[in-house]
Amino acid sequence: KQVQRAYNFNAGPSALPLPVLQKAQEELVDFRGSGMSVMELSHRSALYEEVHNEAIRLLKELYKIPEGYHVLFLQGGASLQFSMVPMNFLQAGKSAGYVMTGAWSEKAFAEAKLIGEVFEAASTKQENYKRIPQFDELNYDKDISYLHITSNNTIFGTQWSQFPDTGDVPLIADMSSDILCKPVDVEKFALIYAGAQKNLGPSGVTVVILRPDMLERAAKNLPTMLRYDIHVKNNSLYNTPPTFGIYMLGEVLKWVKDQGGVEGIEQRNREKAALIYDAIDASNDFYRGHAEKDSRSLMNITFTLQSDELEKKFLSEAKKAGFVGLNGHRSVGGCRASTYNAVPVEACQALRDFMIQFQKENS
Ligand code: PLP
């Protein structure tokens, strides 16, 4: 039957693919003939383990994760990774570099500071985070514990288009808001983490992709639940994992595969983002993009209008027209359209049409 779906541009949690929701609905009370919901299965049962391992396998396949890398499903959100990363990898007597590209980098930095010595390897704060630094602006010594970046800045709408080669310095990335939006050379990273609730599934699951040699240097004098090596050894089943979320994540990955894998998703994402950026660029400054063009995000499109009043009117009419989540983050204001993987092309076309129409009526 036809369902009425919102034009969901929420920044997170955000849209999920309709076929995934419908399949979950179908399987909700009787998963694969078990007479139980996935949520009701023992996490030690063979049926659940199949779900768990299939999600890991699919993520490795789709993201072309190199042999030997570990995939973990943890809890506590990306925010707990802000602490776990330095607790495990910020070695005594050493420091770690943080590239400051937005509010989430600042949060990661502040948490790491509670654990040990950290420094800013670059920052575009002075420019209100409207761009990603050039590689030659990155300033760090070769003997630091790691370099941390935020691959996509959800609030400011900027994204790294390429990643630096950091050689022997482990590169660690918060990819919460752009994981799986395009192919990435995972080999460049020692650790990638991401809350699932934007591109991967519901909130409650945090994905960690970890290069195996990192385990040797991970601290061991930590509370058990905060040790990556414990979670690796137990295949993320040390304690009860968020089983329903992991099942949903697996279904989202199957959907990604059906879209032509991450390559197919990237193509669609570029098409979607272009619809909206083109409307901004063709508007004669009626809409103003926040990010510099070569730092623009494929996932979060940030823009302002010429006055607060006009912006308010835009947001209120957009809301009436069925668009959800277009308000900018409370810390920066303006407007933001989050075009994560599951947002359909048609929603972006509808937004583009709405933006053009609104401009016509208000200029
Ligand atoms: N990092 C980035 C880039 C984010 O966009 C977010 C949430 O929006 C977070 C971290 C925080 O994630 P969580 O809510 O899973 O802790």
Boltz pocket constraint, residues with backbone or C-beta under 6 A from the ligand:
constraints:
  - pocket:
      binder: B
      contacts: [[A, 11], [A, 12], [A, 76], [A, 77], [A, 78], [A, 79], [A, 80], [A, 104], [A, 150], [A, 152], [A, 153], [A, 154], [A, 174], [A, 175], [A, 176], [A, 177], [A, 195], [A, 196]]
      max_distance: 6.0
